[in-house]
Amino acid sequence: MSYTKKNLRDVEDSAVKFGLSDAQEARFARRDLAAEQTGLTHLVIKPGRREAFAHRHRDAEEVYIVLAGSGRVKLDDEIVDLEALDAVRVGPGTTRQLEAGTDGLEVLIVGAHVEGDVEQVPGFWTS
């Protein structure tokens, strides 16, 4: 088949099965879309909360698109404010973590899928 259509609301919320639903919803749509080379994540961070963990990719570049709400993203040592329709490209090797403002933060994340490329970074944004 040359295309696949899937409503992101119908993708499993992985935050539930990993016990992270108090902070966020996380829908990883690559498999549901039968995408072979492209990763797609729909992330909703609850008001005043941070993404459950920071991470970085060795090789993959990602683009974060704010669909609704506002907040901030910490990129290595820099904190960048975010609002609806902001797009942020994050290059390989950059550690990142999102934080929602008082109205929550809804983000679409798109990038190349590279198997085994992600590394969690504990204790990244502590203050």
C-alpha positions in Angstrom: 0.0 0.0 0.0 1.4 3.4 -0.9 -0.2 5.3 2.0 -1.5 4.8 5.6 -4.0 6.9 7.4 -4.3 6.9 11.2 -5.9 9.3 13.6 -3.4 10.1 16.4 -6.1 9.8 19.0 -6.4 6.1 18.0 -2.7 5.4 18.6 -1.9 3.7 22.0 -0.9 6.1 24.8 2.5 4.5 25.8 2.7 6.8 28.9 -0.1 4.6 30.5 1.8 1.3 30.2 5.1 2.9 31.5 3.4 4.6 34.4 4.0 8.1 33.1 0.4 9.2 32.6 0.5 11.6 35.6 2.8 13.9 33.5 2.0 13.2 29.9 0.4 11.3 27.0 2.8 9.8 24.4 1.6 8.3 21.2 4.4 6.8 19.0 2.7 6.5 15.6 5.5 5.0 13.4 4.3 1.4 13.5 0.6 2.4 13.3 1.4 4.3 10.1 3.6 1.5 8.8 6.4 4.1 8.4 9.8 2.5 7.7 12.1 5.6 7.9 10.1 8.3 9.7 9.4 8.5 13.4 6.2 10.4 14.5 5.3 11.1 18.1 2.3 13.0 19.5 3.1 14.3 23.0 0.8 16.0 25.4 2.4 17.3 28.6 0.0 18.2 31.4 -0.1 21.8 32.7 2.9 22.7 34.8 4.6 19.3 34.3 7.8 18.2 32.6 8.3 15.5 30.1 9.0 12.3 32.0 12.6 12.1 31.0 15.3 13.9 28.9 16.9 12.1 25.9 19.2 12.6 23.0 19.8 10.8 19.7 23.2 9.8 18.4 22.3 10.2 14.7 18.7 11.3 14.3 17.5 14.9 13.8 14.0 15.8 15.1 11.6 18.6 14.6 9.3 19.6 17.4 6.1 21.4 16.3 3.9 23.0 19.0 0.3 22.3 18.2 -1.3 24.0 21.3 -0.4 25.4 24.6 2.9 26.8 25.7 6.0 25.9 27.7 9.7 25.6 27.4 12.3 23.2 26.1 15.8 22.7 27.6 18.3 22.0 24.9 21.7 21.1 26.5 22.3 24.2 28.7 19.8 26.6 27.0 16.1 27.0 27.8 13.8 28.2 24.9 10.3 29.4 25.3 7.6 27.8 23.2 4.1 28.8 22.0 1.6 27.5 19.5 3.0 26.9 16.0 6.7 27.2 17.0 8.9 24.6 15.3 12.3 23.7 16.8 14.8 21.5 15.0 17.0 19.5 17.4 20.2 18.1 16.0 21.9 14.8 16.9 23.7 14.7 20.2 21.6 17.5 21.8 19.9 16.5 25.0 16.3 17.8 25.2 13.3 17.9 27.6 10.0 19.7 27.4 8.1 21.5 30.1 4.5 22.6 29.8 3.2 26.0 30.9 -0.1 26.5 32.8 -2.1 25.7 29.7 -0.3 22.4 28.9 1.8 21.6 25.9 0.8 19.6 22.8 3.7 18.8 20.5 4.2 16.8 17.3 7.7 15.3 16.9 8.9 14.2 13.5 12.3 12.7 12.6 14.2 9.9 11.0 13.8 6.6 12.7 17.1 5.1 13.6 16.8 1.8 15.6 18.6 1.9 18.9 19.6 5.6 18.5 17.9 7.0 21.7 19.6 7.5 25.0 17.7 8.6 28.2 19.5 11.3 30.2 18.6 11.1 34.0 18.8 14.1 36.2 19.1 16.5 33.2 16.7 19.3 34.3 16.7 19.4 38.0 15.9 23.1 38.9 
